[in-house]
Amino acid sequence: MRTIKNIFVFLQNNALLCSYNIVYYVDIQNINCNYVEIIINLRVAGKNRYSHKTDGRMKSDIEIARETKLKNIREVAAGVGFPDEEVFNYGKYIAKIPYKLIDDKKVAKSHLILVTAITATKAGVGKTTVSIGLGMGLNHIGKKAIIALREPSLGPCFGMKGGATGGGYAQVLPSEDINLHFTGDFHAITSANNLIAALLDNYLYHNRSKQVGLKKVMWRRVLDMNDRSLRNIVSGLGGSANGIPTETGFDITPASEIMAILCLARNIDDLYARIGRIVLGVRYDDTPFTVNDLGVTGAVVALLKDAINPNLVQTTEHNPVIIHGGPFANIAHGCNSVIATRMAMSWADYTVTEAGFGADLGAEKFLDIKCRQAGLKPDLTVLVASTLALKMHGGVPETEIKLPNAEGLQQGFANLDRHVANLKKFGQTVLVCFNRFASDTDDEIAMVIDHCEKLGVRCVINNAYAEGGAGAAELAQAAVELIETEPSAPINYAYNLEDSLKEKITKVAKNIYGAGSVVFGPRAQKEIALLEKWGMGNLPVCIAKTQFSFSADAKRYGSVEGFEINIKDIELNAGSGFVVALAGDIMRMPGLSKTPQAGNIHLAEDGNVEGIV
């Protein structure tokens, strides 16, 4: 007879079984099962994720979600304190909350916790699951906490990434509705963006024989779907009645400036002003042509009248979650809306929010752009790491990262160290969250904790995936203690707004990424000169680059330093209030893989959507 301990050791060391974050449980009645039978019972093969359940079964994310008896969203809203008459239902389990319920005085007293991560890898670190788990953990230990997250994009949901609502017992629900259309915010943004494109084309068409045309058009259409065929197109073909033949293209909706604007606007008046400032093109006299010049600002804002209000949902433990907006962090600022964050801070003592990808991208932009514009300051930053990601940064091949490898793990610590050091440059108190995966060994976990102690930062294990709020209670308690005893200092921004655009970009590249030099290409230099001529040199910068490396080369993992970054082009987002610097080859319209996730998604006979993971 094999003991439970031996079975656990076998399962934990057999990394080939561990495709996802799994906690193993074997029913005592099955103690005489042989290894093959146990493997079959766990159903680990394929792309479903499984979590612990006390009845001895292994349940997938979607099973956990469907077995969770959701509360009516009005009950969740009442628990927060939202007035019932201000809760606008989208069915039983989703609601819109009007932004007018934000209270600046309460925001100033609330504690903001930022969740970020080490540099992204294909192995993932589970940042969203940690964010959800931490919020659940805070509520579990008796604190009033609200989680503020971004909305998922349909493109990645049907592409490679899958859903974006956490996992295991740390999920936001209803997951299928959140991942598919949700409350229509993305569609409203898409329509607003494309309304501007249609009206601009119409303006150019009817003024083509007059001296009021544009020598350069800077506005593209968007679609919330991965479609490489639309990246570069020619429109207006088929004769003069069909418009002016133009070389143009599509970006994905999260890359739209409208998305960035919605996520940075404080209210409808601010939204109106930002939309009007959008620069659509350049006149022949080198002056900017804006949405206000086109005369359609009101129509665009009208399409966004509902989308500006954040969305309320719940966790698997019925804790409140506000989900709103979804710009990508590798091509935009990568944070949920200012309105969502401030709404959460108005009604909770602790707000947990996250920034996209690693701290070099998401956290830097969260601090230098979002916090600077919104007057926010995190009291604590949680840096998420996993052995899988650390091993990849240590040079271990992706196919071997679930096997014990102390040397590879040790080599990967350099990436963690860089992120800790960078966050401390901003004045942040850092709490490292070790996100536990089933393939982790006790020795590897001890290595990570010991390394963090030597680094001078606290490290806490997160088990929210398998245990919900109780599994994140230690993490939550650590966060509360650090906020009480050692809160983050005022933000020390990476640059001053008075710096030139080149100086700002260079400071981020050298001081945050570790670049040795920054080279500005001819197009970038030309655009910088034009923007400074327009008086826009005092805007923050948003560097668009790969999320997989400190450098602009996606294949350079670890803690690379001394490299050269090439800024190929500069784009103006006057409405959102920042300048985008393009470093390397950045896809603003992703493509689909050879076997996209869409092939696994279908509507079952019982009416449930299957295949979104």
N, C-alpha and C positions, 0 to 999 in steps of 0.2 A: 504494500500500500504506500502510495506517495503522500507525503504530508502537504498541507496547504502551503506551508512556507516554501517547500521545494517547487511546487507548481508556480507560485508567484515568481520565484527566482528564474525559472525557465521562461515564463512569459515575458518578464521584464528584460531578460537578456536576449530573447529572440527578436531582434529589431525588425526583421522582415515582416513581422506581424503588425508592427506599429505604424500604420500609414498616417494616423492622426493622433490627437491628444486623447488617450484612452486611460481609464483607471479600471483595472481588472478586478472582477469579483467572481468567485466560484462557489456555487451552492454546496453546503456541507453534504447534501445527499449525493452529490456527484463526485465525492472524494475519490472513488475508485475508478473514475474515468481515466482512460489513457490519454496521452498527449494529443493524439489525432482527434479524439472525440471532443476534447476541450477546445481545440482550434476551430472545429466545425461549429460548436455551440456559440463561440464568440462572434462568428460571422465577420471577421475583420477584413476579408478580401474586399476589394473594390474601393469606392470613394465615399462610403457612408461613415459617419463618425459616431462612436459609441461612448456612453458614460455609465457610471456606477448607479446601480439601483438596488435597494436593500432586499428585493424579492429574488435576487440572484440572476436576473436577466440583464442583458446588455442592450441599452436603448439608444437609438440614433437621436440626433438633434431634433429631427422633425417629429419623432415619436414623443420625445419629451415635450416639445412645443404643443402638440395636439392633445396630450394628456393633461396639460396644465389648464385648470378651470379658470378662465380669465374673468376678472371683475368687469362689470360695466364701467366704461371709461369715466362716467360721471362720479362713480364711487371713488375711483383713483383721484380724480380732480378734487373731490371734496376732502380727501385725506391730505392733499397739499394745502387746501384752503382757498382754491379758486372759487369765486362766486358761481353758483349753478347757472345763473342767467348768462354768464360769459363763456360757457362751454358750448362749442358748436360741433355737434356730432358728425362724424363720417362713419356711420354704422355704429355698432355697439361698443367697439373697442378702440376707436381712434377719434381724436377730437382736435379741432383748431382752438387755440387760445389767443385772444387779441393782444397785440403788443402793448396796448395802453395799460395793461396790468403790471408793467415794469415799474418798480419803485426805486429811484436812484439812491434814496437814503438807505434802503435795505440792501441794495447792491454793495454799498460801501462797507457794510458790516459783515457780509457773507465771506466765507472762505472758498477760494477757487483753487482747485487741484488740476494741474495739467498732466495728462498721460502721454508720454512719447516713447520712443524705442531706440535701440541700436540700429545700425544701418540695415535696411530691408534685405532679405534674401528670399529665395523661392521656398525655403523651409518655413518662413513665417515665424512670428513670435507671439501672436495672439493678443495684440494690443487692444482691439475692441472688446474681446472677452475679458481682459483685465479691467478695462474701464467700466464695463457693466458690473463685473464682479466686485470691484472696489466700491461702487455705489451701493450695491446690495450689502456688502460687508459693513459699510457705515450705518445703514439702516438696521442691520442685524445687531450692532452694538448699541443701538438706541439713539443714534444721531439722525437728524432730519437732513436727508441728502437727495438731490436730484441729479440725474445723469443727462448730459447734453451731448448729442452725437450728430454726425452728418447723415444725410440721406444716401442710400445706395443708388448707383447709376445702373440703368438697364444694360448698358454695354457690357461691363464686367460680369453682371449676373448671368448673361447668356454667353459670355466668352469663357475666360479661364478662371477668374477669381471666384465666381459663385456669389452667394449671398453675403450680406454684411451686417448680420444682426447678432453676432456672438455665437456661442456654442455651448453644448451640454446643458448644465443647469444655470448658466449665466447667459441668458438670451433676452432680447427684447421681442415682444410679441404684439400683434400677430405677424410672424416673420414673413409669410408669403405676401401679405398685403403691403408690408413695408418695402419688400424687395421688388414688387411689381406695381408700378404706378403710384402707390401710396395715396396721397391726397391730390395728386396732379401738379405738385409744385414744379417738377422738372418740365412737364408739358407746358406750363404757363411760361416758364423761362424760355423754352424753345420757341414758343409762339411769339413772345415779345422780341426775341432776337431776330426771328425771321420776318416779323412785321417791319422792323427797321430796314432789313435787307430789301424787302419788296418795295417799300416806299422810297428808299434811296435809288434803286434801279429805275423806278418810275420817274423820279426827279431828273435823273440823268437822261432818260429817254425823251422827256418832253422839253428838256433844255439843251438838247444835243447841238442845236444850231445857234445857240446863244453863247455869250461870253461868261457864263456862270457855271461851267463844268468843273470837274476835278481832274487834276493831273495824276492823282494817286488815290485809290480807294483802299481803305483799311478795315473794311467790315466784311465778314464772311457769314454764311449760313451755318446752322448747327443742327445736329440730330443726336438724340441720346441712344445711339447704337454704334457698335463697332463695325465700320464699313469702309475698308481701305479704298474701294473704288470711287468714293466720293471725295477723297483727299484733294485731288486736283481735277477740275472739270472745266468745260467751256459751256457757258450758258448763252441764251439769246440767239440760238441758231434757228434757221427756218424762215428767214426773210425779215424785213424791217418791222413788220407788225408784231413780231415776237420779241422785241427788245434789241439791245445792242450786244453783239457778240463780245463776250468778256471771258478772260481766263480767271477762274475763281475756284472755290472749293468749299468743303464742309469741315468744321471741327466738331468734336463731341460736345454735348451740352455742358458738362462740368467745366469745359475750357472757355465757355462764353463769358465775356465781361459782365453780362447781365447776372450771371451766377455770382461772380465776385462782388458785384454791387449789392445784390440782395443780401449777401452774407456780411456786408460791412455797414449797411444802412441802419440807422437807429430808429427811424420812424418813416411815415409816408412822405413827410416834407423832405427829409434827407434823401429818400429814394428818388423823389422828383428832381431834386437838385443834381444828384449823381447821374441819373439817366440823361438829363439835359446836357451835361458836360462831356458825354461820350464823343470822342473825335472819330468821325467816320471817314475822313479823307483830307487831302491837302489841295487847296485851290492853286491856281496857276501863279498867284502872287506869294506862295509859300505860307499862307495863313491857314489855320485849322478850320475845318467845316464840321459842325457838331449836330447832335440831334436837335438841340434848340434851334439851330439854323434851318434844319429841315422842317421845323414847326410841328412835330408830332409827339413831343414828350408826354403830353396828357394821354394820348391813345396807348402808348407803351405802358405807362403806369397803370392804366385801367385794367390791362391784362394781368397785372401783378397784385391787384387789390386783395385777393385772398392768399396768394402765395407768400406775402410778407408776414403773415401770422404763423407762428411756430406750431408744431404738431405734438400732441401728447399721446404717449402709449405707455406700456408697462413691462416690467421684467417678469421672469418666471416666478418671482416672489411678490409680484404686484407693486413693486416700487415704481415711482414715476420716472419717466424718461421723456425728454424733449428732443425731438429729431427735426432738424431744419437745415436745408441747404447742403451742397455737396461739391465744392470745388476740389479738383485734384491738387495734391501737394507738389507734384513734380512739374506742373505747368501753371499753377496758380498758388494761392496761399494756404489751401488745404485744411480749412477749419470750418466747423459749423457756424451758423450765423451769430453775429453780435447780439441780435435780438434774443435768440435762444439761450445764449449764455447768461445774458442779463436777466432774462425771465427766470431762469433757474435760480440765480443768485438772489432774486427778489423774494423767492418763496421757500428757500432752503438755507440752512446754516452751512452746508457744504455742497459745492457743485463740482462734479467730476466731468471734465471734458477732455477731448483728445485732439492731437494734431497729426496730420497725415505722415506716413512713412517714418523715416528716422529723424532724430533730433536735429541733424544738420539741415534738413529741409523743413519739415513741419514745425518743429519747435522754434527754429530761428524765425520763420515767417509769422508764427503765432505771436511771438514776442515783439519783433521789429515792425510788423504791419498791424495785426489785429489789436494787440494790446495798446500800441501807440495811438491808433486811431480811436479806440473805444474807451481809453482811460482805465484799462483793466490791469491787474497784477496778480499772478499766481502766488499763493502762499507756499506752495510745494510743487515740485515736479517729480513724477514717478517715471522712472526709466525702465522699460520692460526689456528683459533679455531671456533667452532660452539656450540650452546647451546645443540644440540643433543649429541655430543661427550662429552661435559663437564658434562652433566647429567649422562651419563653412567659411567664416572669416579667418579661421586658423589654417585654411588650406586643405581641409578634409573634403574629398569628393562627395557630391550630393547623395550618391548611392550608399555611402558608408557612414553618414552622420548619426545614424541611430545605433551604431556600434560604439562600445566604450573606446574612448581615445583621449587619454589624459593630455598627451602632447598637443594634439590639435586644439583641445579646449583651452589649454594654457596659451597657445599662440593667438587664439581668438580674443583673449582678454584685452588686447591692445585696442580693438575697436570700441569695446565698452569704456575703456579708460578715456579715450578721446571724447566720447559723448559726455561723460561725467565732467571732464575738464571744461568742455565748451559751455555746458549748462551753468557751471560755477562762474564762468566769465560773465554770464548774464546776471549774476547775483542770486541764482536759484539754489535753494536747499534741495538736495537730490536724495530720493529714496529708490533704491534698485528693487524692482519686483522680479523675482525669478519665477517665470511661468512654467510650471511643472508639466512635463510630458511623460507618457508611460515608459518610454525608452530610457529615461534618466536613471542613473544608478545613484545610490547613496553617496558613493565616493565622489562622483562628479558634482552632485549638489553641494557637498561639503567644500569642494574646491572653489566653487563660485562664491559661496558665503565667506570663506576664508580670504579670498582675494579682495572682496569688497571691504572686509574689515581692515585689511592692510591699506586699502585705498582711502580709508577714512569715511566710508559711506555705509549706511545701514542697508542690509539686504534681507528681504522677507519672501518666503515661498507663497505662491498663490495657488490655491486648490479650488477656486470658484467653479471651474469647468465641471468638476466631479461632485462638488458639495454645495454649490450655490453660495449664498451669503455667509454661511458658517465657514466655508472654505477660504473666505477672504477676510475673516474677522481679524486675524493677526495683522494682515496688511492694513486694514482700516485703522486698527488701534495704533499701529506704528505711524500712520499718516497723521492722526489726531495729535499724537505726542510730539511729533516734529513740528507741526504747526503751532502748538502751544509753547514749545521751548526754543525752537530754532526756525522761525518762519523766514521765507525768502526775503532778501533785501529788495529795495526798489530796483526796477529793471535797469541794468547797465546795457543799453542798446549797443548793437555791433557797430553802429555808425551814427553820426549826427546828420540831421536833415540838411544842415548848412554845407555839408561836404558835397563835392561835385558828384555827378552820377558815376563817373569812373572811379572816384575814391570810394564810394559806397560799395560798388561791386567788388573792387579789389580788397577792401577790408573783410567782406564776407568770405571771399574766395581764399584769402590767405589765413585769416584768423579763425575761421570756422571749419573750412574744408581742408586747410593745410596745404594749399597750392603754393608753389614756389614763384610762379609768375602768372600774369593775366595778360592775354593778347587780345586786343580789340580789332576785329576785322573791319574792312573798309565800309561795309554797310552799317555796322554798329557805330562806327565813328561818325558817319554822316547823320544817322538818326539822333545820336546824342547831341550833336551840334544844333540840329533843328529844334529838339525839345528844350534845350537851354535857351535858344533864341525865343521860344514861346514862353519862357519863364517857368518851365516845369522841371527845372533841375533840382528843386528842393523836395521832390517826392521820394518816398521810400522805394527800395528796389526789391524785386521778386525774381530770383534767379531760377530759370527753368533748366533742370538737368536730370540725369538719371537718378533714380532712387536707390540704386544698388551699390553705390560707391561714393566715397567722399569726393572722388574725382569725377570727371565727365565721361569716364570709360566704365560701362556697366560691368565689365569683366574683372575689374580691379577691386577685389574684396579686401577686407582687413582694415589696416590703418595706414593707407598710403599717404605719403607726404612728398613735397617738393616737385610735384607735377605741374604741367602747364595747362591752364584753362583757356580755351578760345571762346570768346564771346562773338558769335557770328552775326547776330542781329539784335535790335532793340525794338520793343513794341510798347506803345503808350496805352495804358488803361486809365485815362483821365477821370472817368466816372468812379472807378473803384479806388482811385488815388494812389496808384503805384506804377512803376515802370518795370516791364518784364525784360530781363536779359536772357537771351537764348544761348545756353552753353552746350555744345554738342548737338547731336541729332535728336530732336525731341518730336515725338509724334503727337500732334494735337487731335488726331483721329486714329484711334487704335484699330488694328485689324483683328480678325478672328484666327484662332489656331486651326490646325488640321482637323481636330476633333473638338469643336466647341461644346461648352456645357449645355447649349441649347438642345443638343441631341438627347440629353437625359431628362428634359423637362416635358411634362405632359399633364393633362387634366384627367384625373382618375374618375371612375364611374361614380364615386361618392361625392364628387364635386371638389375634392381637394387637389391642389397643385402638387405634383411630385417632381423631385429632381433638383430643387433649388437647395444648395448646400452651402 
